[in-house]
């Protein structure tokens, strides 16, 4: 089967937010009334919709993960990581209080290393879990690598990436990308990726230098503006320009680098005779994030409107009083609703937009031999194994 | 009866255009790789639908799919499993009835978790709590002040303030914070900054009485159990974290008020004037914010918000007609204030944590 001709894209997202909205709405209701216990099933329903409305060549994807799997994974993650984590944090406190500063320091360093190790591990397991639950033409992906080696790789590569004034970050990011993807497979085929960190370095250096330079420039503009006005308050234009430049420095610049990194990662990714491409440029990522920001603002606005009557009736002069109930039970419930309802509704749409963005910009070319695309032989994480995959649900 | 279907056998990605030949108990797939195989209806699992097509999987065969390109035929609907919407139990009852029941269960669960520590805390043996306290705090890294005579003054102070109560482990810690804490195991720590800031031993009496109140009410054990229970039940997740924070907030207020009541009762019984404590709280009201932060560093430990209305509670308990006596003599007070400065062995400085 040949794909990737000029007229038709290999990947297409066929969903609509109007169809997705009832799913998001009912998920929000069920999550709130179950103290967020339902979230594992909510995520599952979201993914079933998103995957089944994503076409690859001639058929849609299928999400076969279940809420129970995510929940069990969450429990195991809680036990395996929450336990040592509690001991570590409480242990450090106890050691400091008892005067064992040295031991506390060592424990603290261990905690720090664990902190950079866990997200790497989670990222690997999440990718593995998602591939193993993604079916296309009845075939799924997966990996037989448990990801523990990868977790250690994350630690030293990340640390090394930061040491030379953070200049080796492109190296650590691209090599970790390669390690991660080369461990994954779909059907009988292994993914192969060869992103070049040397290619990323130029853009990274420009981005990394540009940020501080822009900040210095902003400071200069403000200072000049202030002295030109010969007053203590700088001109509104100078302030406006500096605010814009400041946000540009801390918002656009990392995106400019990440967009190039992601493109390089996907563009060098191959699966047997398939080659992938990612078409999103910095501008596209910016629009994505600005949209997320808009949704967030909308949620904040709604939250504010719901909260306003409760805040208005709260006597904050009594805050901190022990003998007066500052917040009535009704206010507490009102404020909780004000926060939960808008954000429970907005988050699914942010995930929806992320997935749509991803599907819209994914391209593939090459040939697929359907008869040779046989079922994956990777272990399909049964109960009790691979349960950490639930780190995927946002345990961090 | 026969219907055209698409079929993936799960072995490879080839799509087979087959004919589903239906019988009473199951069906066969003509033109499939395995045309003679019989599939019972009850082995089917509904795995979703989109744009008018319905997908069915086989319970035991990975990747095996049958797809009705134009929707499930009406004749087969009673034979095939229903599409899942929200999940098993919720589908059975319907969304809104299920949501109402779940809400009631959640509220009930929170109430149980909140109430249980009150009943449970008195049964936690003090010796366990003490062990926990020792393990966690020890001697505060050598920061406990043992200036000459200070220990005896502290013992007498406690005996005069709370003559009927069991003896508690009260100590002064060489940390420059205006605060005091009740720790697991009935340990009470007065921070050096508190003594420095106080002009009069009766001011400290109110604070000490408040801490004794926490110990007698088993607030520390309660807080430990409650925090543990809440995190276990609703740990993680947006709703959970939010509820957790709000609930522990509103509860610590109750405990604080009860501890203040206890302190006022002790002062009254011991004929110690509550006015200096009231004045002390007034004096510190401005530093509320800074104190709140340092108390937060100790997490679950009791914090002591200071405010005008707390000041008022103590002030209102004063009896103008009564002849109060100071809790400590001038000499004793001086010994206490110098407890840290006069102890050459005590460790200096704050803890890295604060």
Interface residues (C-beta under 8 A of the other chain):
Chain A: X14 X26 X29 X30 X31 X32 X33 X34 X35 X36 X37 X38 X39 X41 X45 X48 X52 X53 X58 X59 X60 X62 X64 X67 X74 X78 X90 X93 X94 X96 X97 X98 X99 X100 X101 X104 X135 X136 X137 X138 X139 X140 X187 X318 X319 X320 X321 X322 X323 X324 X325 X326 X327 X329 X332 X335 X336 X339 X340 X343 X344 X368 X370 X371 X372 X373 X374 X375 X380 X395
Chain B: X8 X9 X10 X11 X12 X13 X14 X15 X47 X48 X50 X51 X55 X57 X62 X63 X64 X65 X86 X87 X90 X95 X98 X99 X100 X102 X103 X106 X109 X110 X135 X136 X137 X138 X139 X140 X141 X142 X143 X233 X234 X235 X236 X237 X238 X239 X240 X242 X243 X246 X249 X250 X253 X256 X257 X259 X260 X288 X292 X305 X306 X307 X308 X309 X310 X313 X347 X351 X352 X353
